[in-house]
Amino acid sequence: MNLINLTNHPYKMWSEQQTEATRQYDKVVDYPFPNVVPQSTEKDISLLADEIVEDVINNYGLQITVHIMGEFTLCYALIKRFQQRNITCIASCTERNVTENANCEKIVRFEFKQFRRYE
């Protein structure tokens, strides 16, 4: 079974810990999460979700797990559609570490902890 990485975080950039958590899959396939402009309507989101789900299924079949992270309304629409087809969707769970440098700029680092199913 393949893991479809429907995010803006390419697999090759993942930490060793996150990569290790994917060992149960045959392959991880990057599928870039699209940019969603704030002016998008609910209909725009719905049509985009339909298009993405159809493309993913046509290219990778139904025996997949989809890692989804991105703009919230599109994530919700995608997860609903995948789950209606009995496709498991997961999120990456991270610990957010924030430090502030001498210029009062925040530096944010995310440390992967686990994948969690959308339920």
Beta strands, then each sheet from edge to edge (+ up, - down):
strand 1: 2-6
strand 2: 27-30
strand 3: 64-68
strand 4: 88-100
strand 5: 106-117
sheet 1: 2+ 1+ 3+ 4+ 5-
end
